[in-house]
Amino acid sequence: MTRTATRRAGARKAARVKTIRKAPAGRLAKPAPGGIRTYRNALNFINARTNYEKMLRVGYNVTNFNLNRMLRILAALGNPHKKLRTLHVAGTKGKGSTCSMLAAMLQAAGFKTGLYTSPHFIDLRERIAVDGALISEADFVRLMAKIAPIVERMERDEPTFFEIMTAAAFLHFVNKKVEFAVIETGLGGRLDSTNVIKPEACGITNISYDHVQQLGNTLEKIAEEKAGIFKAGVPVISAPQPANVKRVFKRVAESVGCDLRFVGEDLEFSYRFECSRTTGPHTRVCMATPSSRFDHLQVPLLGEHQAYNCAVALGMIDALRQRQVNIPEQTAIDGLARVRVQGRLETIREQPRTIVDAAHNAASVAALMRAIGQNISYDSMVVIFACSLDKDIDGMLTQLQLGADKVIFTGNGTSRSADPMDLHARFLEKTQKMSQVAPTLVEAYKIARHCVTREDIICITGSVYLVGEAKKAQAAGLLD
């Protein structure tokens, strides 16, 4: 080796030694600032966090669902949630659709609008959107790079997946200078990570049984948790509710000091289903509010449940109008006419006609069966079904057998999936309708295709995860 080469090798060795000495004794070296440089880095970081959405059993307490922890993250980020004008939506089913309708109406009125929803079907970025555009990979990387050092400093009380995503959404909306942010709760309301905002208005969709292990096994207990988003001086618009739920809402509203209005009682409302050659099947809605009258709105979402979701969204728009926010009635009508919601009676194939719907509790499966029966012309329907173990399985199967002509049971692709063989056995206890089991969604779809004719339909439902798998399979050509 020459003298010059020897000096270079020695310099490299010294540099390596110097780098190693930077780490404090007895501790692993921390990632350098800006260590999240790629989208893959960002995904690895967020997916390594505790994610209650993927867990079968989660204790519903202030340790696991800690708003103080959420507030510490936000404080370290400059409290972005305090810089936003927000609308907050909770409920058992219909939250995502209601939020999408709100965002569509605000955008049509010319407001730059953020939308935060969960869960996602295929791409994590579906959860955070501005004016209908998903957050870019580059923006997501920048957000995770900013949040990661904060998470590292909180290692003794580490933020969860949902807390980090919620904080990222708030910060992204501030960075993009949105004028309104529409925020969907994740679980419940009282302890939900989104419940740190002071919104312009709150919306409550239908209350039914879901997440009973966390929220309680009675409608009153579930309603109490959902009403945790009520805040003094913030108007609340609720979908029609059972009498026991209404009593809870009225008590909480009186206690916190907020104005509570129910669709169909305080807000005049009617709807009907229509179908024309030019627009296809749709819902026609009429609604009168204290400051607005919406006549014959056309909404391209089907089902009685979507009519009530629309009414909640319109009631919240009216609450903004009463606060002198300029949203002309015609722009609201135009926005609703263009609304699209993923995974809700969504057609992903025409031949054979294939519909996906993320119904995942007994009430939403019942609503799905009614919506298909009332709005879609077909001879017979084959349903591909999977669900999670912690759901009201018997309740879902009871509703399913009322509309399906044949059911193919499979798994939903997660560790929470109910055993398809068990689903099949329980279904046979209720009905003698045709049914069988398939090991995967793709295999189930192959079976379904052989069962249907041109006038039949295939419906894939029971789980958000199953719908996501179906959409991915269709995009990859696996359903051809």
C-alpha positions in Angstrom: 0.0 0.0 0.0 1.4 3.5 -0.8 1.9 6.1 1.8 -1.0 8.2 0.3 -3.4 5.2 0.4 -2.4 4.5 4.0 -3.2 8.1 5.1 -6.6 7.8 3.4 -7.5 4.5 5.1 -6.5 6.0 8.4 -8.6 9.0 7.8 -11.6 6.8 7.0 -11.1 4.7 10.2 -10.8 7.8 12.3 -14.0 9.2 10.8 -15.8 5.9 11.7 -14.6 6.1 15.3 -15.6 9.7 15.6 -19.1 8.9 14.4 -19.6 6.1 16.8 -18.5 8.2 19.8 -21.3 10.7 19.1 -23.9 8.3 20.7 -24.2 8.5 24.5 -22.7 5.6 26.4 -25.0 2.7 27.0 -27.7 3.9 24.5 -28.4 3.2 20.9 -27.7 6.0 18.5 -31.0 7.9 17.6 -32.0 8.3 14.0 -30.5 11.5 12.6 -33.0 14.4 12.1 -34.7 14.0 8.8 -34.2 10.2 8.9 -37.6 9.8 7.2 -36.7 10.7 3.7 -38.8 8.4 1.5 -42.4 7.4 1.4 -41.4 3.9 2.4 -39.6 5.3 5.5 -42.8 7.2 6.4 -45.0 4.1 6.0 -42.6 2.0 8.1 -42.7 4.6 10.8 -46.5 5.0 11.0 -47.2 1.3 10.6 -44.8 0.5 13.5 -47.1 2.4 15.9 -49.8 0.8 18.0 -52.9 0.5 15.8 -56.1 -0.3 17.6 -58.0 -0.7 14.3 -56.1 -4.0 13.8 -56.6 -5.3 17.3 -59.5 -7.6 18.3 -59.7 -6.5 21.9 -58.7 -3.0 23.2 -59.3 -1.6 26.6 -61.4 1.5 26.4 -59.8 3.7 29.0 -57.9 6.9 29.4 -54.6 5.1 29.2 -55.2 3.7 25.7 -57.3 6.6 24.5 -55.6 9.6 26.1 -56.5 13.1 25.0 -53.7 14.6 27.1 -51.2 12.6 25.1 -52.9 13.9 21.9 -52.7 17.5 23.2 -49.0 17.1 23.9 -48.3 16.0 20.3 -50.3 19.0 19.0 -48.6 21.4 21.4 -45.2 20.3 20.0 -46.5 20.9 16.5 -47.7 24.4 17.3 -51.4 23.5 18.1 -52.5 23.3 14.4 -56.0 22.2 15.5 -56.6 25.7 17.0 -55.9 27.3 13.7 -58.7 25.5 11.8 -62.4 26.0 11.3 -63.8 22.6 11.7 -67.0 20.4 11.4 -67.1 17.3 13.5 -69.1 14.2 12.8 -69.7 11.1 15.0 -72.1 8.2 14.9 -72.2 4.4 14.4 -72.7 4.3 10.6 -72.8 6.9 7.9 -70.0 9.2 9.3 -67.8 8.9 6.2 -70.7 9.6 3.8 -71.9 12.6 5.8 -68.4 14.0 5.9 -68.0 13.5 2.1 -71.3 15.4 1.5 -70.2 18.2 3.7 -66.9 18.5 2.0 -68.6 18.5 -1.5 -70.9 21.3 -0.5 -68.2 23.4 1.0 -66.0 22.9 -2.1 -68.8 23.8 -4.4 -69.2 27.1 -2.4 -65.6 27.9 -3.2 -64.0 27.1 0.2 -60.7 25.2 0.3 -61.8 22.1 2.3 -59.9 19.5 4.2 -61.4 16.0 4.8 -60.2 13.6 7.4 -61.8 10.1 7.4 -61.0 6.6 8.5 -60.3 3.8 7.8 -58.9 3.6 4.3 -59.6 1.0 1.7 -56.3 0.7 -0.2 -54.0 3.7 0.3 -53.3 5.2 3.7 -53.4 8.6 2.1 -57.1 8.3 1.5 -57.6 9.5 5.1 -56.3 13.0 4.4 -57.5 15.0 1.4 -57.8 18.7 0.4 -60.4 19.6 -2.2 -60.7 15.9 -3.1 -57.0 15.4 -3.7 -55.2 12.9 -1.5 -52.2 14.1 0.4 -49.2 13.7 -1.8 -46.4 11.2 -0.8 -44.0 14.1 -0.5 -46.2 16.0 1.9 -46.8 12.8 3.9 -43.0 12.2 4.2 -42.5 15.8 5.4 -45.2 15.4 8.0 -43.9 12.1 9.4 -40.3 13.5 9.4 -41.6 16.4 11.6 -43.7 14.2 13.9 -41.1 11.4 14.4 -38.8 13.3 16.8 -41.8 14.2 18.9 -42.9 10.6 19.1 -39.3 9.6 20.0 -39.3 12.1 22.9 -42.6 10.5 24.2 -41.3 7.0 24.3 -42.7 6.3 27.7 -46.2 7.2 26.5 -45.9 6.7 22.8 -48.7 8.1 20.6 -50.8 5.6 18.6 -51.2 5.2 14.9 -54.5 7.1 14.9 -53.2 9.9 17.1 -50.3 10.5 14.8 -52.5 10.4 11.7 -54.9 12.8 13.3 -52.1 15.2 14.2 -50.7 14.9 10.7 -54.1 15.8 9.2 -54.5 18.9 11.3 -51.0 20.0 10.4 -51.5 19.3 6.7 -54.7 21.3 6.6 -52.9 24.3 8.2 -50.0 24.0 5.8 -52.5 23.9 2.9 -54.4 26.9 4.3 -57.8 25.2 4.2 -60.8 27.3 5.1 -62.8 24.5 6.6 -61.8 21.0 7.8 -64.4 18.2 8.0 -63.3 15.7 10.7 -64.7 12.2 11.2 -64.3 10.6 14.6 -62.5 7.3 14.7 -64.1 5.4 17.7 -66.8 6.7 19.9 -66.4 10.4 20.5 -65.6 11.3 24.1 -62.1 9.8 24.1 -61.5 10.0 20.4 -58.3 11.7 19.2 -60.3 14.1 17.1 -62.1 15.4 20.2 -59.6 18.2 20.7 -61.3 20.7 18.3 -63.9 23.4 18.9 -66.0 22.9 15.8 -68.4 25.3 14.1 -71.0 22.5 14.2 -71.3 18.8 15.1 -73.2 16.1 13.3 -74.5 12.8 14.7 -75.5 10.0 12.3 -77.4 6.9 13.1 -76.7 5.2 16.5 -76.7 1.4 16.6 -74.7 -1.4 18.0 -71.0 -1.6 17.1 -67.8 -1.7 19.1 -69.8 -2.8 22.1 -66.7 -4.1 23.9 -65.4 -0.5 24.0 -68.4 1.7 24.0 -70.9 -0.4 26.0 -73.6 -3.0 25.3 -76.6 -0.7 25.4 -77.6 2.1 23.0 -77.7 4.5 26.0 -74.0 3.8 26.8 -73.0 4.1 23.1 -75.0 7.3 22.8 -73.2 8.7 25.9 -69.8 8.2 24.3 -70.9 9.7 20.9 -72.3 12.7 22.8 -68.9 13.3 24.2 -68.2 15.6 21.2 -71.0 18.0 22.3 -69.5 21.4 23.3 -70.9 24.6 24.8 -72.3 26.9 22.1 -71.7 24.5 19.2 -74.9 23.5 17.4 -75.5 19.7 17.0 -77.6 18.2 14.2 -78.7 14.6 14.8 -80.2 12.0 12.5 -83.5 10.4 13.7 -82.7 8.3 16.8 -84.5 5.7 19.0 -86.3 7.3 22.0 -83.6 6.1 24.5 -80.8 7.6 22.4 -82.7 10.9 22.1 -83.1 11.1 25.8 -79.3 10.8 26.3 -78.6 13.4 23.7 -81.0 15.9 25.1 -79.6 15.4 28.6 -76.0 15.9 27.5 -76.9 18.9 25.3 -78.7 20.6 28.2 -75.7 19.8 30.5 -73.0 21.3 28.2 -75.2 24.1 26.8 -75.6 23.4 23.1 -78.4 23.7 20.7 -79.6 20.2 19.5 -81.8 19.6 16.5 -83.2 16.3 15.2 -83.9 15.7 11.6 -87.6 15.0 11.1 -88.6 16.8 14.2 -86.8 20.1 14.5 -85.8 20.1 10.8 -88.5 19.3 8.2 -87.3 16.5 5.9 -88.6 14.2 3.2 -87.1 12.0 0.5 -87.9 9.6 -2.3 -86.0 7.3 -4.6 -86.0 7.9 -8.4 -84.4 6.5 -11.5 -84.1 8.1 -14.9 -82.3 7.2 -18.1 -80.0 10.3 -17.9 -79.1 10.2 -14.2 -79.7 6.6 -13.2 -81.0 5.7 -9.7 -80.7 8.5 -7.1 -82.3 10.0 -4.0 -84.4 13.1 -4.1 -84.3 15.1 -0.9 -86.4 18.1 0.4 -85.5 19.8 3.7 -86.5 23.0 5.5 -84.2 24.5 8.1 -84.4 27.7 10.2 -82.6 29.8 7.5 -82.8 27.6 4.3 -85.1 25.6 2.1 -83.6 22.9 0.0 -86.1 21.6 -2.5 -85.7 18.4 -4.6 -82.0 18.0 -4.2 -80.6 15.1 -6.2 -78.1 12.9 -4.4 -76.3 10.1 -6.3 -76.1 7.9 -3.2 -78.8 5.3 -2.6 -80.7 4.1 0.4 -82.8 5.5 3.2 -79.7 5.8 5.4 -78.0 8.0 2.8 -81.0 10.3 2.7 -80.7 10.8 6.5 -76.9 11.3 6.2 -77.6 14.0 3.6 -80.1 15.6 6.0 -77.5 15.8 8.8 -75.0 17.4 6.3 -77.6 19.9 5.2 -78.4 20.8 8.8 -74.7 21.4 9.5 -74.5 23.6 6.4 -77.5 25.5 7.6 -75.7 26.0 11.0 -72.8 27.6 9.1 -75.2 29.8 7.2 -76.6 31.0 10.5 -73.1 32.0 11.4 -72.9 34.2 8.3 -70.9 31.7 6.2 -71.8 32.4 2.6 -73.0 29.1 1.2 -75.7 29.7 -1.4 -78.4 27.1 -1.5 -77.7 26.4 -5.2 -74.0 25.7 -4.6 -74.9 23.2 -1.9 -77.3 21.5 -4.3 -74.5 21.4 -7.0 -72.0 20.0 -4.6 -74.4 17.2 -3.5 -75.1 16.3 -7.1 -71.4 15.5 -7.6 -70.6 13.7 -4.4 -69.0 10.3 -4.6 -68.2 8.0 -1.7 -65.9 5.0 -2.0 -67.0 1.6 -0.8 -70.7 2.6 -0.3 -72.9 0.8 -2.9 -69.9 1.3 -5.3 -70.0 -0.5 -8.6 -66.5 -1.8 -9.4 -67.4 -3.9 -12.4 -70.2 -3.9 -15.0 -70.0 -7.5 -16.3 -71.0 -9.2 -14.1 -72.3 -6.2 -12.2 -70.3 -6.2 -9.0 -71.1 -3.9 -6.0 -68.9 -3.4 -2.9 -70.2 -1.9 0.3 -68.4 -1.5 3.6 -71.5 -2.4 5.8 -70.0 -4.0 8.9 -72.7 -4.2 11.5 -76.3 -5.5 11.6 -78.0 -2.2 11.0 -75.7 -1.3 8.0 -76.2 -4.7 6.4 -80.0 -4.3 6.8 -79.7 -0.8 5.2 -77.6 -2.3 2.4 -80.1 -5.1 1.6 -83.0 -2.5 1.6 -81.1 -0.1 -0.6 -80.3 -2.8 -3.2 -83.8 -4.1 -3.2 -85.4 -0.7 -3.6 -83.0 0.8 -6.2 -81.3 -1.8 -8.3 -83.0 -4.1 -10.8 -81.7 -7.7 -10.8 -82.9 -11.3 -10.9 -80.7 -12.8 -8.1 -77.9 -11.6 -5.9 -74.8 -13.6 -4.8 -73.1 -12.1 -1.8 -69.4 -12.6 -0.9 -69.2 -12.0 2.9 -66.5 -11.7 5.5 -66.5 -9.9 8.9 -64.4 -9.4 12.0 -64.8 -11.6 15.1 -65.8 -8.7 17.3 -69.0 -7.9 15.3 -72.6 -8.9 15.9 -72.2 -11.9 13.6 -75.6 -13.4 14.1 -77.3 -10.0 13.6 -75.5 -9.5 10.4 -76.2 -13.0 9.1 -79.9 -12.5 9.9 -80.1 -9.4 7.8 -78.0 -10.9 5.1 -80.3 -13.9 4.5 -83.2 -11.5 3.9 -81.7 -10.2 0.7 -79.1 -12.7 -0.6 -80.0 -15.6 -2.9 -76.6 -17.2 -2.3 -73.7 -16.4 0.1 -70.1 -17.3 -0.3 -68.1 -16.9 3.0 -64.4 -16.1 3.1 -61.9 -14.2 5.3 -61.3 -10.5 5.3 -57.5 -10.8 5.2 -56.8 -9.7 8.7 -56.0 -11.5 12.0 -59.4 -10.2 13.3 -61.3 -12.1 10.6 -64.1 -14.5 11.6 -63.6 -18.1 10.5 -65.5 -18.6 7.2 -66.4 -22.1 8.2 -68.0 -20.8 11.4 -69.9 -18.1 9.5 -71.2 -20.8 7.1 -72.4 -23.1 10.0 -74.2 -20.2 11.7 -75.8 -19.1 8.5 -77.2 -22.7 7.9 -78.8 -22.5 11.3 -80.9 -19.6 10.1 -81.7 -20.5 6.5 -81.5 -23.2 3.8 -80.4 -20.7 1.2 -77.5 -21.7 -0.9 -74.1 -21.0 0.7 -70.5 -22.2 0.6 -67.0 -21.3 1.7 -64.0 -20.1 -0.3 -60.4 -19.8 1.0 -59.8 -16.3 -0.5 -61.7 -13.4 -2.0 -60.4 -14.2 -5.5 -61.6 -17.8 -5.2 -65.0 -16.6 -3.9 -65.3 -14.3 -6.8 -64.5 -17.1 -9.3 -67.3 -19.1 -7.8 -69.7 -16.2 -7.9 -69.0 -15.5 -11.5 -70.0 -19.0 -12.4 -73.3 -18.6 -10.5 -74.6 -15.4 -12.1 -76.1 -14.5 -15.4 -76.3 -11.1 -17.1 -79.3 -10.0 -15.0 -77.8 -11.0 -11.7 -75.5 -9.0 -9.3 -72.6 -9.8 -7.0 -72.3 -7.9 -3.8 -69.1 -7.9 -1.7 -69.7 -6.8 1.9 -69.3 -7.3 5.7 -65.9 -5.7 6.2 -64.0 -2.5 5.3 -61.0 -4.8 4.8 -62.8 -7.1 2.5 -63.9 -4.2 0.4 -60.4 -2.9 0.2 -59.2 -6.3 -0.9 -61.9 -6.4 -3.6 -60.9 -3.0 -4.9 -57.2 -3.9 -5.0 -58.0 -7.2 -6.7 -60.1 -5.4 -9.3 -57.3 -2.9 -10.0 -54.8 -5.7 -10.4 -57.0 -7.6 -12.8 -57.4 -10.5 -10.4 -61.2 -10.5 -10.8 -61.1 -10.9 -14.6 
